[in-house]
Amino acid sequence: MSSPTHGQKLRKINKAGFLRLNEIYLYISSAVLGFGAAILWTGQGTYLSQNSTEKTSGRNSALLWALSEASLTAGGVFLFAVFHSSQTTDNIPTSTVRILYGVFTALSCLAALTFVLLRPSGARKADLEKRQYGALIGSTFRLMFSKRMFLLAFVFAYTGIEQAFWTGIYPTCISFTQALGSNTNSLLALNSISAGVGQIAAGLIFGILGDRTSKIGRDAIIFLGAVVHLIAFILIFMNFPDDAPLQKTTGSGGLINPSVAIALICGGLLGFGDACWNTQIYAFLCDGFADKSSEAFALFKFYQSALSCAVFFYSSLLKLSWHLLIMLVTSVFAAICFFLNERFISTSRLTELHDRGSLPQLDGRPETISSASKQATVQITSLKET
């Protein structure tokens, strides 16, 4: 687990900088933070793939996501306690900043120590160590230009766009909408709790009920995530002024007066939908790219981070309705691309079993093909485990 350990060490450099603010250090450490996050999440995804089978990848991905996103709820409770006792509504006192980031820095150090204590990833570790960095880079570029990864790029891109929205633009809308109340700092903490509850709920549902959710398929869960996000987009459009991402506003929402309850519900829906997308992407990469997990997760974070960066660049130029429209269109394209990749995986499994001579004759009926596909999954999993 050296990659996640080093990634977490880089992340704590940024947190420590807030204890004594310096503009130049802040910008440099923010770049270091992004670099560390890429190392952390790529290594974490690879470790997940190395310790999962096709049968357990969905459950493990969901539980990993629920545990990692639990920080939203815990952090939200902590922030609410700090902000609720604050007498100011616009500015955060220096003493409060130092308390917050002192705790964050300590937790970052603890997280790095936790990664060091994780057990090695088993037999696959030796195989991966034999691969040189140059070969990995070349393999990553070859995978990037493959047909399957080209389709997945749209899926990864959407997760980057919606991640930038629910972590940055949407909290800004809450903070700038004065009709929601005077102490919007406390409301931001409650929104973090709400988003965390949505993330944890989705992760636990797909993790604890892993066997049942695997029967309905990853594409069905992606469809659920897209629908949940669509509902959230509609409610956000109704509840917030169109200029909320750009400036403080006293205006009303698109159709109704701004409501705190609806704002928090939207935060929960955004979190739930985000978990639907990310847990299934993790499971898909573990299954479909088991022998190239490092490359696949690296490309996932590349496209996701690139689009998040792009969103933050244009976020100060577009009104809320344009943000929502962009996410609506990209979510449709992303869902279609994911469905096509899922179909490719099912077809590959059937072909593999057919070549082995263990696939029964098909009569062309959809239910027969579906049954054969499930049989293919079970048999291939058994072969890999043995």
C-alpha positions in Angstrom: 0.0 0.0 0.0 2.9 2.4 -0.7 1.0 4.5 -3.3 -2.0 5.4 -1.0 0.5 6.0 1.9 2.5 8.5 -0.2 -0.6 10.0 -1.6 -2.0 10.6 1.9 1.3 12.2 3.0 1.0 14.7 0.2 -2.6 15.5 1.1 -1.7 16.4 4.7 0.8 19.0 3.4 -2.1 21.0 2.1 -4.1 20.7 5.3 -1.1 21.9 7.4 -0.8 25.0 5.3 -4.1 26.4 6.7 -2.6 26.5 10.2 -0.6 29.6 9.1 -2.0 30.9 5.9 0.3 32.0 3.1 -1.0 32.6 -0.4 1.9 31.2 -2.4 2.1 28.1 -0.2 -1.7 27.6 -0.5 -1.5 27.5 -4.3 1.5 25.2 -4.4 0.1 22.9 -1.8 -3.2 22.7 -3.6 -1.4 21.3 -6.7 0.4 18.9 -4.4 -3.0 17.9 -2.9 -4.3 17.1 -6.4 -1.2 15.0 -7.2 -1.5 13.2 -3.9 -5.2 12.5 -4.4 -4.5 11.0 -7.8 -1.9 8.6 -6.3 -4.2 7.8 -3.3 -7.3 6.9 -5.3 -5.5 5.1 -8.1 -3.6 3.0 -5.5 -6.8 2.4 -3.5 -8.7 1.3 -6.6 -5.8 -1.1 -7.6 -5.7 -2.5 -4.0 -9.5 -3.1 -4.2 -9.2 -4.9 -7.5 -6.4 -7.1 -6.2 -8.5 -8.2 -3.2 -11.9 -8.7 -5.1 -13.3 -11.3 -7.4 -16.2 -10.8 -9.9 -18.5 -12.1 -7.1 -17.3 -9.7 -4.4 -16.3 -6.6 -6.4 -19.7 -4.9 -6.2 -20.0 -5.5 -2.5 -16.4 -4.4 -1.7 -16.7 -1.3 -3.9 -19.9 -0.3 -2.2 -18.6 -0.8 1.3 -15.4 1.0 0.5 -17.4 3.9 -0.8 -19.7 4.0 2.3 -16.7 4.0 4.6 -14.8 6.7 2.7 -17.8 9.0 2.4 -18.7 8.6 6.1 -16.3 11.4 6.5 -18.8 13.8 5.0 -21.3 13.1 7.8 -18.7 13.1 10.6 -17.1 16.2 9.2 -20.4 17.9 8.8 -21.3 17.3 12.4 -18.0 18.7 13.5 -18.4 21.8 11.2 -21.9 22.4 12.5 -20.8 22.4 16.1 -18.0 24.9 15.3 -20.1 27.2 13.0 -23.2 27.1 15.1 -21.3 28.6 18.1 -19.8 31.3 15.9 -21.2 34.8 16.2 -20.2 35.8 12.7 -22.0 34.8 9.5 -19.8 36.0 6.7 -16.2 35.5 8.0 -14.6 32.5 9.7 -12.3 33.6 12.5 -8.6 32.6 12.3 -9.0 30.6 15.6 -11.8 28.6 14.1 -9.7 27.9 10.9 -6.8 26.6 13.1 -9.1 24.3 15.1 -10.6 22.9 11.9 -7.4 22.3 10.0 -5.5 21.1 13.1 -8.0 18.3 13.4 -7.9 17.7 9.6 -4.1 17.5 9.7 -4.1 15.0 12.6 -6.6 12.8 10.8 -4.5 12.9 7.6 -1.5 11.6 9.6 -3.6 8.9 11.2 -4.9 7.9 7.7 -1.4 7.5 6.4 -0.5 5.3 9.3 -3.5 3.2 8.6 -2.4 2.6 5.0 1.0 1.4 6.3 -0.7 -1.2 8.5 -2.8 -2.8 5.8 -1.8 -6.3 4.8 -0.1 -6.9 1.4 -2.5 -7.6 -1.4 -1.4 -11.2 -2.0 0.0 -13.2 -4.9 -0.9 -10.5 -7.4 1.5 -8.1 -5.7 4.6 -10.0 -6.9 3.3 -10.0 -10.5 2.7 -6.2 -10.4 6.1 -5.5 -9.0 7.7 -7.2 -12.0 6.2 -4.6 -14.3 8.4 -1.6 -15.0 7.0 1.9 -14.8 7.8 2.5 -18.4 5.7 -0.6 -19.4 2.9 0.7 -17.2 2.9 4.1 -18.8 2.9 2.5 -22.3 0.1 0.1 -21.3 -1.9 3.1 -19.9 -1.7 5.0 -23.2 -2.7 1.9 -25.2 -5.7 1.4 -23.0 -6.6 5.0 -23.2 -7.1 4.8 -27.0 -9.0 1.5 -26.9 -12.7 1.5 -27.9 -13.9 0.4 -24.5 -12.0 3.1 -22.7 -13.2 5.7 -25.2 -16.7 4.9 -24.2 -15.9 4.9 -20.5 -14.2 8.3 -20.8 -17.7 9.8 -21.1 -18.8 8.0 -17.9 -15.7 9.2 -16.1 -16.2 12.7 -17.4 -19.7 12.9 -16.0 -18.6 11.8 -12.5 -16.0 14.7 -12.6 -18.6 17.2 -13.7 -21.2 16.2 -11.1 -18.5 15.9 -8.4 -17.4 19.4 -9.0 -21.0 20.5 -8.8 -22.0 18.9 -5.6 -18.7 19.6 -3.8 -18.2 23.2 -5.0 -20.9 24.8 -7.0 -23.9 23.6 -5.0 -22.5 24.6 -1.6 -21.8 28.0 -3.2 -25.4 28.3 -4.2 -26.5 27.6 -0.6 -24.0 30.1 0.8 -25.1 32.9 -1.6 -28.8 32.4 -1.3 -29.7 34.8 1.5 -33.3 33.7 1.6 -32.1 30.5 3.2 -31.1 32.3 6.4 -28.4 34.4 8.0 -25.9 31.8 9.1 -25.3 29.8 5.9 -22.1 28.4 7.3 -24.2 26.1 9.6 -26.4 25.3 6.6 -23.3 24.2 4.6 -22.4 21.8 7.5 -25.9 20.4 7.4 -25.7 20.0 3.6 -22.4 18.0 4.1 -24.2 15.8 6.6 -27.1 15.3 4.2 -24.8 14.4 1.3 -22.9 12.0 3.5 -26.1 10.3 4.6 -27.0 9.8 0.9 -23.5 8.4 0.1 -23.5 6.1 3.1 -27.1 4.9 2.4 -26.2 3.9 -1.2 -23.0 2.3 -0.2 -24.6 0.2 2.6 -27.5 -0.8 0.4 -25.3 -2.0 -2.4 -22.8 -3.5 0.0 -25.0 -5.3 2.5 -27.5 -6.4 -0.2 -24.6 -7.1 -2.6 -26.0 -10.5 -3.7 -29.4 -9.1 -4.5 -28.2 -6.0 -6.2 -25.8 -8.0 -8.3 -28.8 -9.9 -9.8 -30.3 -6.7 -11.1 -27.1 -5.7 -12.7 -24.7 -2.7 -12.6 -26.6 -1.0 -15.5 -29.8 -0.9 -13.5 -28.0 0.9 -10.6 -26.4 3.4 -13.0 -29.9 4.0 -14.3 -31.1 4.6 -10.7 -28.3 7.0 -10.1 -29.1 9.0 -13.3 -32.8 9.2 -12.3 -31.9 10.3 -8.8 -29.7 13.0 -10.1 -32.4 14.1 -12.6 -34.8 14.6 -9.7 -32.1 16.5 -7.8 -31.5 18.8 -10.8 -35.2 19.6 -11.1 -35.5 20.4 -7.4 -32.4 22.6 -7.5 -33.7 24.5 -10.5 -37.0 25.1 -8.6 -35.4 26.1 -5.3 -32.4 28.3 -6.2 -32.1 31.7 -8.0 -30.4 31.4 -11.3 -27.5 33.7 -10.3 -26.8 31.8 -7.0 -23.5 30.3 -8.2 -22.1 33.8 -9.1 -23.0 36.2 -6.3 -25.0 36.8 -3.1 -28.6 37.0 -4.1 -32.0 37.8 -2.5 -33.9 36.4 -5.5 -36.4 33.5 -5.4 -36.0 30.1 -7.0 -36.9 29.1 -10.4 -40.5 28.2 -9.4 -40.7 28.5 -5.6 -39.1 30.5 -2.7 -35.8 28.9 -1.5 -36.4 26.2 1.1 -33.9 24.9 3.6 -35.6 21.5 3.6 -35.5 21.1 -0.2 -31.9 22.3 -0.2 -30.9 19.6 2.2 -32.9 16.9 0.4 -31.1 17.9 -2.8 -27.8 17.4 -1.1 -28.8 13.9 0.0 -30.0 13.1 -3.6 -26.8 14.3 -5.1 -24.8 12.2 -2.6 -26.9 9.1 -3.3 -26.7 9.4 -7.0 -22.9 10.0 -6.9 -22.5 6.8 -4.9 -24.6 4.9 -7.5 -22.2 6.0 -10.2 -18.9 5.6 -8.4 -19.6 2.2 -6.8 -20.6 0.7 -10.1 -17.6 2.2 -11.9 -15.3 0.7 -9.3 -17.0 -2.7 -9.6 -16.9 -2.5 -13.4 -13.2 -1.7 -13.5 -12.4 -4.5 -11.0 -14.2 -7.0 -13.2 -13.4 -5.7 -16.7 -9.8 -4.7 -16.2 -8.6 -7.0 -13.5 -5.2 -7.5 -15.2 -4.9 -3.8 -15.9 -6.4 -2.3 -12.8 -3.6 0.3 -12.2 -4.0 1.6 -15.7 -7.8 1.6 -15.6 -8.1 3.4 -12.3 -5.4 5.9 -13.4 -7.4 6.8 -16.5 -10.6 7.0 -14.4 -9.0 9.6 -12.1 -7.4 11.4 -15.1 -10.7 12.0 -16.9 -12.6 12.7 -13.6 -10.1 15.2 -12.4 -9.7 16.9 -15.8 -13.5 17.5 -16.1 -13.7 18.7 -12.4 -10.9 21.2 -13.2 -12.7 22.4 -16.3 -16.0 22.9 -14.4 -14.3 25.0 -11.8 -12.8 27.2 -14.5 -16.2 27.9 -16.1 -18.2 27.9 -12.9 -17.7 31.6 -12.4 -19.2 32.4 -15.8 -22.3 30.3 -16.0 -25.6 30.6 -14.3 -27.2 27.7 -12.4 -29.5 26.7 -15.3 -26.6 26.1 -17.6 -24.8 24.0 -15.0 -27.9 21.8 -14.7 -28.3 21.5 -18.4 -24.7 20.4 -18.9 -25.0 17.7 -16.3 -28.4 16.6 -17.6 -27.0 16.0 -21.2 -23.7 14.4 -20.0 -25.5 12.1 -17.7 -27.6 10.7 -20.5 -24.5 10.1 -22.7 -22.6 8.6 -19.8 -25.4 6.2 -19.0 -25.6 5.0 -22.6 -21.9 4.5 -22.7 -21.9 2.5 -19.5 -24.8 0.3 -20.9 -22.7 -0.4 -24.0 -19.7 -1.4 -22.0 -21.8 -3.7 -19.8 -23.2 -5.4 -22.9 -19.6 -5.9 -24.2 -18.7 -7.6 -20.9 -21.7 -9.9 -21.1 -20.9 -10.8 -24.7 -17.3 -11.5 -23.9 -18.3 -13.8 -21.1 -20.5 -15.8 -23.4 -17.8 -16.0 -26.1 -15.2 -17.2 -23.6 -17.5 -20.0 -22.4 -18.4 -20.9 -25.9 -14.7 -21.2 -26.8 -14.3 -23.5 -23.8 -17.2 -25.6 -24.9 -19.1 -25.2 -21.7 -21.9 -22.9 -22.9 -25.3 -24.5 -23.6 -27.0 -24.1 -26.9 -29.1 -20.9 -27.1 -32.5 -20.8 -28.7 -32.4 -17.0 -29.3 -34.9 -16.1 -26.6 -33.9 -13.2 -24.3 -34.5 -15.1 -21.1 -32.3 -17.9 -22.4 -29.5 -15.5 -23.3 -29.8 -13.8 -19.9 -29.6 -17.2 -18.1 -26.6 -18.1 -20.1 -24.9 -14.8 -19.3 -25.4 -15.4 -15.6 -24.1 -18.9 -15.9 -21.1 -17.5 -17.7 -20.4 -15.2 -14.8 -20.5 -18.0 -12.3 -18.4 -20.4 -14.3 -15.7 -17.8 -15.2 -15.6 -16.6 -11.5 -15.1 -20.2 -10.4 -12.3 -20.7 -13.0 -10.5 -17.6 -11.8 -10.8 -18.4 -8.1 -9.3 -21.9 -8.7 
